[in-house]
Amino acid sequence: MIALGRWTLLPSRERPRYLMFETNWAGTPQSYIPDFAMVMPSQWRFIWNNTSRFPGPLPTTRLLEHIDTVDWGTDHYWSDYREDSTTQTV
């Protein structure tokens, strides 16, 4: 389950600019990226086609390799719910 997902275009005076995708998915990329890529291939091409070395959404093996290459990792997590965590189920 994704409770938050957003894209941010990071400004830069130089090329390349960065398109950053943030999400709070609690699982591994291998558990949800293939599903999204198969359900939304046109949308993913529209969003990511102008980024460097985007291999396309399918086959997902190349996509997962690309994501491993460009992933910045987890930096922070913000929540407005003091009593809850990202792993708590409702």
C-alpha positions in Angstrom: 0.0 0.0 0.0 1.2 3.5 -0.9 -0.2 6.3 1.3 2.0 9.0 -0.3 3.6 9.2 -3.7 4.8 12.3 -5.5 7.1 13.4 -8.3 9.3 16.5 -7.8 11.3 18.2 -10.6 14.5 19.5 -8.9 15.6 22.7 -10.4 19.1 23.1 -11.7 21.0 25.8 -13.6 22.9 23.0 -15.3 21.7 20.0 -17.2 20.6 17.4 -16.2 17.7 18.4 -14.0 16.4 15.7 -11.7 13.0 14.1 -11.6 12.6 12.6 -8.1 9.9 10.1 -7.1 9.1 9.8 -3.4 6.9 7.2 -1.8 6.4 5.6 1.6 6.0 2.1 0.4 7.0 -0.3 3.2 8.0 -3.2 1.0 10.8 -3.9 -1.4 10.8 -2.4 -5.0 10.6 -5.9 -6.4 7.2 -6.3 -4.8 5.4 -3.4 -6.4 7.3 -1.9 -9.3 6.6 -4.8 -11.7 2.9 -4.6 -10.9 2.8 -0.8 -11.6 4.9 -1.3 -14.8 2.5 -3.9 -16.2 -0.7 -2.0 -15.2 0.5 1.5 -16.2 3.2 1.2 -19.0 1.9 4.2 -21.0 1.9 6.5 -18.0 5.4 5.4 -17.0 6.7 6.0 -20.5 5.1 9.5 -20.4 6.7 10.3 -17.0 10.1 8.7 -17.4 10.9 8.6 -21.2 12.9 11.9 -21.1 15.1 10.7 -18.2 18.6 9.4 -18.7 18.9 5.7 -19.7 15.3 4.8 -18.9 14.9 1.3 -20.3 11.1 1.4 -20.5 8.7 -0.2 -18.2 8.8 -3.7 -19.7 10.5 -6.1 -19.3 10.6 -5.3 -15.6 14.0 -6.9 -15.1 15.7 -4.1 -17.0 13.6 -1.5 -15.1 14.5 -2.9 -11.7 18.2 -2.8 -12.7 17.8 0.8 -13.8 16.1 1.7 -10.5 18.9 0.1 -8.5 21.3 2.3 -10.4 19.5 5.6 -9.8 18.0 5.0 -6.4 19.1 7.5 -3.8 17.9 5.4 -0.9 15.9 6.4 2.1 16.8 9.7 3.6 14.0 10.6 5.9 10.4 9.9 6.7 7.9 12.4 7.9 4.6 11.5 9.6 1.9 13.6 11.2 0.8 10.7 13.3 2.9 10.4 16.5 1.4 7.1 17.6 1.7 5.3 14.2 4.6 4.0 12.1 5.0 3.0 8.5 4.6 -0.7 9.4 1.4 -0.3 11.4 -1.7 -1.8 9.8 -5.1 -0.3 10.2 
